[in-house]
Amino acid sequence: MSMKLNPSDDVFLRLLRKTIHICLKILSLLMILVIISGVVDVGWTLYQRLITPPAFILTIGDLLATFGAFMVVLIAIEIFENIILYLREDVIHVKIVLSTALMAVARKVIILDYDEMEPMYVFATGAVLIATGVTYYIIHKLPGQENS
């Protein structure tokens, strides 16, 4: 049984779509600000770590903090790409969302202090990483899908 939309419903739905489109544009502008501030933060963090005595020597902790900061910016860029794709095509691309999730979990794995973590937390993080990776692999290998 198909239900026909009356003209007022059609106008209302167009208004809703237009509102979402405007919100996505605002989000994309805000995400640009987040990305720029993230890049500035990465630069400042690196500068601070390099001038702290002993100068120009980075410890493992310094490297992990810097990698974590880089990963946050890369995740923000991935989220920005998701917003732009949604603006263009009005479709959520599962591959890109999954790759963003993989990057976020990978960042967590990189910056974890395993001496401070409960074993169950480490195990759960690994399970999430494996599940997301397997899901991405399966989606990536589906026949008839474009490689994006």
C-alpha positions as CSV (number, residue, x, y, z in Angstrom):
1,M,0.0,0.0,0.0
2,S,1.8,3.2,-1.2
3,M,1.1,6.5,0.5
4,K,1.3,9.6,-1.7
5,L,2.7,12.7,-0.2
6,N,0.5,15.8,-0.4
7,P,2.1,19.0,-1.5
8,S,2.5,20.4,2.0
9,D,4.4,17.3,3.0
10,D,6.7,17.8,0.0
11,V,7.4,21.4,1.0
12,F,8.0,20.4,4.6
13,L,10.5,17.7,3.6
14,R,12.3,20.1,1.3
15,L,12.5,22.5,4.2
16,L,14.0,19.8,6.4
17,R,16.5,18.8,3.8
18,K,17.5,22.5,3.3
19,T,17.9,22.9,7.1
20,I,20.1,19.8,7.3
21,H,22.2,21.1,4.3
22,I,22.7,24.5,6.0
23,C,23.7,22.7,9.3
24,L,26.2,20.6,7.4
25,K,27.8,23.7,5.8
26,I,28.1,25.3,9.2
27,L,29.7,22.1,10.6
28,S,32.1,22.0,7.7
29,L,33.2,25.6,8.4
30,L,33.6,24.7,12.1
31,M,35.6,21.6,11.3
32,I,38.0,23.7,9.2
33,L,38.6,25.8,12.4
34,V,39.1,22.7,14.4
35,I,41.6,21.3,11.8
36,I,43.6,24.6,11.7
37,S,43.7,24.9,15.5
38,G,44.8,21.2,15.6
39,V,47.6,21.8,13.2
40,V,48.7,24.8,15.3
41,D,48.5,22.7,18.4
42,V,50.7,20.0,16.8
43,G,53.3,22.6,15.8
44,W,53.2,24.1,19.3
45,T,53.4,20.8,21.0
46,L,56.4,19.7,18.9
47,Y,58.1,23.1,19.4
48,Q,57.6,22.9,23.2
49,R,59.0,19.3,23.3
50,L,62.0,20.2,21.2
51,I,63.1,23.3,23.3
52,T,62.7,21.5,26.6
53,P,66.1,20.4,27.9
54,P,67.8,18.4,26.6
55,A,67.0,20.5,23.5
56,F,66.1,18.8,20.2
57,I,65.8,15.3,21.8
58,L,62.4,13.6,21.9
59,T,61.7,10.9,24.4
60,I,59.3,8.0,23.7
61,G,56.7,9.9,25.7
62,D,57.2,13.0,23.6
63,L,56.9,11.0,20.4
64,L,53.7,9.3,21.6
65,A,52.2,12.6,22.5
66,T,53.1,14.1,19.2
67,F,51.8,11.1,17.3
68,G,48.6,11.3,19.3
69,A,48.2,15.0,18.3
70,F,48.9,14.2,14.6
71,M,46.3,11.4,14.7
72,V,43.6,13.7,16.2
73,V,44.2,16.2,13.3
74,L,44.0,13.3,10.8
75,I,40.8,12.1,12.3
76,A,39.3,15.6,12.1
77,I,40.2,15.7,8.4
78,E,38.5,12.3,7.9
79,I,35.4,13.7,9.6
80,F,35.5,16.7,7.4
81,E,35.7,14.5,4.4
82,N,32.6,12.7,5.7
83,I,30.7,16.0,5.9
84,I,31.8,17.1,2.4
85,L,30.7,13.7,0.9
86,Y,27.4,14.0,2.7
87,L,26.9,17.5,1.3
88,R,27.6,16.3,-2.2
89,E,25.8,13.1,-2.3
90,D,23.4,13.0,0.6
91,V,24.6,9.5,1.4
92,I,26.7,8.2,4.3
93,H,29.7,6.3,2.9
94,V,30.3,3.3,5.1
95,K,33.9,2.8,4.0
96,I,34.9,6.3,5.0
97,V,33.1,6.1,8.3
98,L,34.8,2.8,9.0
99,S,38.2,4.1,8.0
100,T,37.7,7.1,10.4
101,A,36.7,4.7,13.2
102,L,39.8,2.5,12.4
103,M,42.0,5.6,12.6
104,A,40.4,6.7,15.9
105,V,40.9,3.2,17.5
106,A,44.5,3.0,16.1
107,R,45.2,6.4,17.7
108,K,43.9,5.0,21.0
109,V,46.2,2.0,20.6
110,I,49.2,4.2,19.9
111,I,48.8,6.4,22.9
112,L,47.7,3.8,25.5
113,D,49.8,3.5,28.5
114,Y,49.7,-0.2,28.9
115,D,51.3,-0.1,32.4
116,E,48.3,1.9,33.6
117,M,45.5,0.0,31.8
118,E,43.4,-2.8,33.1
119,P,43.9,-6.0,31.0
120,M,40.2,-6.1,30.2
121,Y,40.4,-2.6,28.7
122,V,43.3,-3.5,26.5
123,F,41.5,-6.7,25.4
124,A,38.3,-4.7,24.7
125,T,40.2,-2.1,22.7
126,G,41.9,-4.9,20.6
127,A,38.5,-6.5,20.0
128,V,37.1,-3.2,18.8
129,L,40.1,-2.8,16.5
130,I,39.8,-6.3,15.1
131,A,36.0,-6.0,14.6
132,T,36.3,-2.7,12.8
133,G,39.2,-3.9,10.7
134,V,37.3,-7.1,9.7
135,T,34.2,-5.0,8.9
136,Y,36.2,-2.6,6.8
137,Y,37.8,-5.5,4.9
138,I,34.5,-7.1,4.2
139,I,32.9,-3.9,3.0
140,H,36.0,-3.1,0.9
141,K,35.8,-6.6,-0.8
142,L,32.1,-6.4,-1.6
143,P,31.6,-6.9,-5.4
144,G,30.2,-4.0,-7.3
145,Q,31.4,-1.4,-4.8
146,E,33.6,1.5,-5.9
147,N,36.9,1.9,-4.1
148,S,36.6,5.1,-2.1
